[in-house]
């Protein structure tokens, strides 16, 4: 039996991937650089949001197996990733 946390994480990633593919197809449909760039900009919010939610689900699933120190290191790593992704 698959863990409910794993199912939740995988479902969220499938949903995220579907949004990415739909956006790419929509970019091809509109066929204009300015509109495609707008769609791409909207996707910039999806990626980090999915990262945070998926990581949170995973940490909740592992909360009984990890010490607070290890959870803090993971949280710090996610924060560093977000800074690296979102900083201009």
Buried (B, 14 or more C-beta within 10 A) or exposed (E): EEEEBEEBBEEBEEEBEEBBEEBBEEBEEEEEEEEBEEBEEEBEEBBBEBBBBBBEBBBEBEEEEEEEEEEEEBEEEBEEBBEEEEEE
